Amino acid sequence: MSTEHAITNRTLIERLSMSNSQDSNQKPLVAALASQNHAETLKDSEALELVQRRHAHLGGSILFYKEPAHIVKGEGIWLYDNKGNKYLDCYNNVASVGHCHPRVVEALSTQAAQLNTHTRYLHESVVTYCENLAATMPDGLDVVMLTCTGSEANDLAMQLARMMSGNQGAVVMENSYHGNTTLIASLSTCLSAADNRPDYVAAIEPPNTYRGPFRAGEANLGQKYADLADEAIAVLQASGQGVAAFMCDAVFDTQGSLEAPKDYFQQVYAKIRAAGGLCIADEVQAGFGRTGKMWGFENFDVVPDIVTLGKPMGAGHPIAGLVTSRAIADRFAEQAFYFNTFSGNPVSTKVGDTVLAIIQQQQLAQNCADVALHLRTELAKLQHKHPLIGDVRGLGMFIGIELVRDRDSLEPAREAALIIAEQMKAEGILIGATGRYGNVIKVRPPLVFSKDNADLLIEKLDKLLSELAS
Ligand SMILES: Cc1ncc(COP(=O)(O)O)c(C=O)c1O
């Protein structure tokens, strides 16, 4: 693996957030955020007081923007701040069916007014939800295990994979993020330097055909990237860890929203299974319609052994989980015990079931495919006009716009991405920046994003890119 692609020891915050600074590309993304002094930049004394109270008593928190967004209301694709300003939400995937969808609010409040307990009493809603969720999966993925967060779901998935395979090791992507439990943080390679990881973790280069070791135009890209798993598997076997699982996010969020070659996952899955491991599709970002299909893995004609779910599942309510086969779930049940106080409660499952019904009835996966097609066409025009845009890519409504200082050297234009994210807010648009170098603008709106919304985004982006160039 080239040193160019070796990661440095940055924190999650540095990797996943957008900085308020206009630092050089070398400076960690959010070094400035950590030391950010809102007292110097914030003019609004009311906002400053809230920031300071928050800082005094809220641990581990980060705030986007120089003038933090003080959001007090959400409706559909729009967010409103405490001054009544309206923002087009191009960032929040969690509010999948739109902010405060009336049917979700109604389901939640009606059930909360009636009963909310754990799953140790018989209740219709958890059973109905699991039936409906399993019905969206390929044959054989029948059993649902519910959690409250995506991190818990991935942690449980790794426990299942370890028991089923008898091995301990995991193959993951470089610069991955899968969650915050001790086990899953160790599989989240954006949190650690390559030389500071447990020997049950082996990371491979993601299939970045724009700036990775194998690039668009070359033959057999899927195979070339998949072959990188061979070394990871060999390392895990040599250390005695063996291969328990391959865990991957099909939209490659923290890698800057990548479009893997069509046959990539088929080839990696075959290698992992040949080594005795299980394939875990982390659908916490990709799932529930975002990619234009219900599940991200469906874009690649593979069937995972375990599918993990979260974020959009409850449109803001904390529900997550996994879906697997009866055989894997039974093996786990023979050896272990799983109880989670809050997961699968009647309120969560009513909400989850309502969100699922809305996605299906309003055909939101198809909406994502349609609007993404329109947006990609318009973004291609912007790319033609603005040299700063090096690449536009993604699956469905998870789009990455990679900014470069030079289209030949591909030098990342992180400052520009940060300025755009910051100034888009002033233009009434909330958007993010991501990727290994923080130079990829991330478009990941609620699934109800329309072509008119896309046009507004394009108009503002065009304006800012023109201003940056002048
Ligand atoms: C791909 C992926 N998996 C898992 C997680 C963890 O989910 P949660 O924050 O709900 O624990 C995240 C969160 O950002 C994620 O992006």
PDBQT file of the ligand as one rigid body, heavy atoms in Angstrom, charges set to zero:
ROOT
HETATM    1  C1  LIG A 501     -21.575   3.408   7.618  1.00  0.00    +0.000 C 
HETATM    2  C2  LIG A 501     -21.883   3.615   9.084  1.00  0.00    +0.000 A 
HETATM    3  N1  LIG A 501     -22.033   2.542   9.869  1.00  0.00    +0.000 NA
HETATM    4  C3  LIG A 501     -22.336   2.669  11.170  1.00  0.00    +0.000 A 
HETATM    5  C4  LIG A 501     -22.467   3.900  11.759  1.00  0.00    +0.000 A 
HETATM    6  C5  LIG A 501     -22.771   4.014  13.233  1.00  0.00    +0.000 C 
HETATM    7  O1  LIG A 501     -24.108   4.351  13.429  1.00  0.00    +0.000 OA
HETATM    8  P1  LIG A 501     -24.563   5.061  14.803  1.00  0.00    +0.000 P 
HETATM    9  O2  LIG A 501     -24.013   6.441  14.822  1.00  0.00    +0.000 OA
HETATM   10  O3  LIG A 501     -26.066   4.999  14.748  1.00  0.00    +0.000 OA
HETATM   11  O4  LIG A 501     -24.026   4.237  15.919  1.00  0.00    +0.000 OA
HETATM   12  C6  LIG A 501     -22.322   5.040  10.974  1.00  0.00    +0.000 A 
HETATM   13  C7  LIG A 501     -22.475   6.389  11.564  1.00  0.00    +0.000 C 
HETATM   14  O5  LIG A 501     -22.106   7.408  11.052  1.00  0.00    +0.000 OA
HETATM   15  C8  LIG A 501     -22.019   4.903   9.600  1.00  0.00    +0.000 A 
HETATM   16  O6  LIG A 501     -21.868   5.967   8.807  1.00  0.00    +0.000 OA
ENDROOT
TORSDOF 0
